[in-house]
Amino acid sequence: MDTCQYCGRPFCRLHSYRLEGHEAVCAGPRCRLKNDELLEHMAYRQAVARRNSAGLCGIDGCGPHPGLQCSLCLGHFCREHVRERIYPFREGRVSVDRPASVCERCWQRRKIWRR
């Protein structure tokens, strides 16, 4: 038996989606979605870091002058690709809305992780 890192429920190998090292994800649809989205986000962050190291905005196809930083992924972007938003942050069991500079990719992620 393993315990899902997202929902906390126990599951057997027959109902596993991912079992690698310390990672254990059950086959539940929400947990599979979170696991897949996390892998996509890690690839996104690597691409942003590569562009930033060349002095470019983190968005593919955009130019230089990344003057703003996303509060969540910590990538650097031009003014067009980061917006000031009210973002829900978790503090223990409570959600607190606070202003944050957020890129569009990180803004869209909240829909999956807030479920």
MIROTI-310826 format. One record per residue (C-alpha): x, y negated, z. Coordinates in pm, whole numbers, plus 50000, padded with zeros to 5 digits. Each point is the difference from the previous one (the first is absolute). Example, Ala and Ser with C-alpha at 12.3 -4.5 7.8 and 13.67 -1.06 7.14 Angstrom:
     u     v     w
 51230 50450 50780
 50137 49656 49934
***
This chain:
     u     v     w
 50000 50000 50000
 50108 49649 49920
 49850 49661 50090
 49923 49743 49729
 50207 49684 50038
 49706 49787 49880
 49683 50137 50161
 50158 50194 50288
 49798 50315 49933
 50159 50344 50009
 50009 50199 49675
 50138 50326 49869
 50231 50047 49700
 49698 50089 49785
 49857 49650 50061
 50325 49807 49962
 50072 49734 49740
 50360 49933 50090
 50238 50173 50240
 50358 49875 49971
 50241 49955 50286
 49815 49803 50269
 49717 49902 49766
 49670 50180 50027
 49695 49890 49802
 49670 50188 49993
 49795 50051 49685
 49732 49749 50104
 49926 49745 49722
 50084 49693 50212
 50328 50149 50118
 50102 50105 49647
 49920 49647 49877
 50210 49842 50276
 50293 50232 49931
 49992 49932 49625
 49965 49625 50052
 50295 49996 50240
 50222 50170 49742
 49890 49748 49735
 50066 49712 50239
 50351 50125 50074
 50074 50004 49625
 49853 49647 49972
 50225 49873 50279
 50306 50150 49831
 49909 49830 49670
 49945 49667 50180
 50338 50034 50175
 50177 50069 49667
 49842 49690 49843
 50076 49790 50308
 50366 50108 49996
 50020 49851 49648
 49848 49673 50126
 49660 50068 49846
 49644 49996 50129
 49891 50346 50117
 49733 50024 49729
 50115 50167 49679
 50008 49757 49710
 50019 49690 50218
 50305 49775 50006
 50242 49861 50255
 49943 49781 50306
 49842 50238 50251
 49954 49742 50275
 49736 50174 50217
 50003 50324 50194
 49713 50245 50052
 49945 50043 50374
 49923 50369 49950
 50237 50153 49742
 50265 49729 50056
 50053 49962 49626
 50075 49658 49851
 49762 49851 49745
 49932 49677 49815
 49720 49771 50117
 49760 50155 49747
 50032 50353 50143
 49962 49938 50376
 49696 49852 50168
 49929 49888 50352
 49717 50222 50126
 49832 50098 50323
 50123 50355 50050
 49878 50256 50257
 50292 50115 50219
 49970 50282 50252
 50096 49929 50359
 49947 50327 50181
 49636 50095 49946
 49894 49647 49908
 50008 49834 49659
 50107 49634 50000
 49961 49776 49695
 50304 49778 49948
 50133 49790 49712
 50271 50169 49794
 50175 49956 49666
 49898 50308 49802
 50074 50129 49650
 49710 50148 49802
 50121 50361 50037
 50010 49973 50379
 49661 49826 50002
 49844 50292 49810
 50157 50259 50233
 49789 49886 50295
 49693 50160 49841
 50151 50347 50033
 50165 49959 50339
 49706 49833 50175
 49768 50300 49950
***
